[in-house]
Amino acid sequence: MISLIKAKKSLGQNFLTDSGVARRIIEAVAPLPTDIVVEIGPGTGALTQVLLDRSGYVVAVEIDQRLVDGLRNKLKGEHLTIVNTDALRVDWRALIAEATSSFRAVRGSKSGDSRVRVVANLPYYISTPIMERLLSFGRLLFDMTLMLQKEVADRIATGAGSKEYGYLSVVVQYYSEATKLFEVAPSAFTPAPKVRSAVIRLTLRGHPAVDVADEKRFFAFVRAAFAQRRKTILNNLKAASRSLEFTQAVEPALEAASVSPQRRAETLSLAEFAALYRTLYDA
């Protein structure tokens, strides 16, 4: 039986077994019959069946072949696709396009204006790269409801000036509005993790929160600003000036952007990062 499958430590697996927590997640997502839900890491299917019952189409992405076999035996329906693949390697644009096409073929005129929504229980080691990739798709997605390690969720939901505020906070705020929904005790999982988890919602913006000419270069600049948290913004950016090929010297750029060189990156708002980026690249 799928419920008896032993979790793999190498995959960071902790299966959700608390029905009350599962119900709270479903209530938070509140799927509609016109929604396409992409579930990453369905595990033993604690959420999948209810998502199937309440949404228009479900794509479950699972790396573990044992769990895929169990899910295929347990769950049936023309509005379900189970994909055995690594969420870090999958072509998300192609997967979303195929899911949308399948949904319309199954639902026909009932498909309406479908929203693509992500629901996921993400292991710590893949949470940041998965979020970065999905967030970059912008308007392809409506929102993401994610179960994360509490520490990561706090980092995402916090604002400038907090000790948790960092590179990931800036990336998330650039693409979305983040809301921490509730925390989850280790006892809700099998095996129980050593840390608390939290469920967070990221609602994708229609347009990024600030305008920058080159997103890839902007995020490389933000990452450099946080490279050594104890160092000032001046020292971190000076250390990265050659590799990032700034077109303006760091000190005059800081002055032009009204950012004190003695500040640390954790004190800069998203708007201040964007303004400093523009002065550094004379954009």
N, C-alpha and C positions, 0 to 999 in steps of 0.2 A: 504493500500500500504506500501511496505517496507520503502519508503522514509519518511513516516509519523510516523514511530515508534519513540517513545520518548527514548532518551538515559538514561541509568541507571547510576546514580552517583556511586552506590556501585560497579560497574564493571569498573569504570574509562573510560566510553565510551564517545568519541568525534568523531563523524562521519565526515569523509572527504567529503566535498561537493564542493570543488573548482576543476573544471574539468582541469584547467591549471596545478595545482599541481599534479593531478592524471596523466596527460600526461607526466610531467617531471619525475615522478617516473617510469612509464613504459619505457620511453626512457633510463633512467639510468639502469634499469634491462635488457633491450633489449633481451627479451626471444626468444629462438629459438624453432623450431618445435620438436627438440629432447630433450628439457628441461622438467623436472618434477618440477613444482612449488608448494611448500607448502606455502599457505597463512594463516597466523595466524591473527585472528581477522578481517575477511573480512567486518564486519559491514553490511552496506547496499549494498555492492557490487560495490563500486566506481572503484575498480581495477579489480575485478574478471572476468568480461566479456571480457575485453581486454586481460587479461592473458590467458583466454580460447581460444581466437581467435588466439593468437600468439605462444603459447607453446604447448607441446605435451600432457601434463596431468596436471591437477590442483587438489590439495587436499586442501580444505578450512576448517580450524579448527576454530569453533565458539562455545563459551560457552552458548550464549543466545539463548534459544529455539525459541523465537519470530523471531530473525534474521535468524535462520536456516530455519524456515518455509517460510519466505519471499524469501530467496535465492533459495530454492527448487522450489518455484512457478515461480520465475523470470528466473532462469538459468537451461538449460537442456543440456545434452550431455553425450555421453558414456565415454568421457575423463575428467569427473568431478566427484569427490567424496566430499560430504559435511559431515563433522564429527562434531556431537554435543558433545563436550567434553571440559574439562578444560585443557588448554595448559600446565598448571603446573603439571598435573597428567598423561597425556597421555604417553603411551609407544612409544617414538619417533622412536626407532629402528624398532619396529614392524610396525609402521605406514609407515615409509619410505620403508621398505621391501615390504609391501602390495601395496603401490603406484607404486613401480618399477615393480612388477609383473603385476598389472593391466594395466600399460602403455604398457608393452610388449605384453600383450594379445590383447589390442586394436590396437596397431600400427604394431605389427608383425615385419617383416623385416625392416620396416621404423624406428624402434626405435633407431637404431644406438648406439653411445656411449652417453647415456643420462647423463645429469648433474642434480643433485638434488639441487634446489635453494630455499631459504626461502625469502618470502616477508612478512613484518609485520608492523602493526601500534600498538606499544606496550604501554599499560598504564604504568605509572611510577612505580606503585607498583609491577609489575611483570617483568619489563624489565631485571633486573639483574639476577634473578634466571633462566629465560627463556634463556638468552644469555649463561650463564654458562653451562646449560645442552646441548644446541645445539652445542656450541663450542667444548665440550668434545667428540663429535662424529667424529671430525677430518675429515678424508677423505670420510666419507659418504656424506658430503655436499660440494658443490662447493663454494657457497657464500651466504651471507645474506644481503638483502637491508632492512634497518629498519628505521621506523619513530619513533623517540624518543623525549623525552623532551630535549631541547637544552643543558641544564646543563649536562645531562647524555652523550649526544653525544660529548660534549667538553671533558668530563672526559675520554672517550674512545680514542679519537683521539690525545690526548696530549702526550708529552714525559716527561721523568724525569726532575725534576727541576721546573715544573709548579705547581701552587697551586691546579690545578684540578687533577693532577696526583695522582692516588690511587690504591687500590686493584684491582678494575675492569679494570683499564688501563693495569696492569700487566697481568691479565688473558687474556684479548683480544689480547695483543701483543704476548703472548706465543703461541696462537693457530692461529692467523690470521694477516693480514695486513689491517689496518683500514684507510678509506678515508671518510672524511666528504664531502658530495656532495653539499647540499644547505640547507638553513634555510626556515622555513615555518611560516607564521604569524598566530596568533590565528583565524583570520577571515576566514581561509580556512576550518574551522570545525564548526559543529553544534552539541551541543552548543560550543561556543568559549572557549577554555581553558584560564587560567589566565597567561600562560607562552608560550614562543615561542617553536617551535619544530624544529627538524633538521632531515634530511635524511642522513644516513650513510651506507657505504658499508663495509662489513667484508669479505675479500677473504681468505678462509681457506688455511692454509699452508699444503704442502704435509707431512711435519714433523714439530713438535714443534720447536720453534725458539731456544730453549736451551734444553740440555739433563739433566733430573733429574730422579733419580731412582724410586721415588714414587710421582706421581702427586698430590694425595690427601694430602699427608703430606707437599709437597712443598707449596701448596696454603694455607694450615693452617698456615704455617710459615710466608708467605707473609701477610696474614690477621693480624697475631699477630704483625708484624712489623709496620703496620698502625693503630694499636689499638687506640693509642692516638697520634694524629698528631703532637702535640706540644712537645712531648717527643722525646728524642734521640733514635736512633736505639738500643743503648746499654740498655737503661732503658726499652723499650718495650719488647725486647727479654729476658731480665732478668726476667721480670714479667711473661713471658710465658714459661720459661725454664722447669719448672716441668711438666706442662700439655702437652708440646710438646715433652718431653723426649729427649732433645738434648744429644748426646753422647760426645760432647766436651763442655767445659766451654765457655761462650759467649765472654768474652774479648779476650782470645787467638784465638778464631775462627775469630773474627773481624780482628785481626792483620794478621792472616794467609791469609785472603781474601783481604787484603789491603783496608779495609773499616774503616775509622775513627769512633771511638765510639761516637763522638759528632755529626755525621751527622744524619739527619732525613730521614725516609723511602722515602719521596717524592723526594729525590735527587739520589736514587739508580736506575740504569738502570736494565733492565731485566737480562742482563749478570751478573751484580754484585749481584743481588739477587740469581741467580743460583750458583755462586761461593761461596757465604756466606752459602747457604744451604748445599752445599757439605762439607764445613769445619765443620759446626755444627753437621753434622751426620757422619763425617769421611767417606764420600762416594766418 
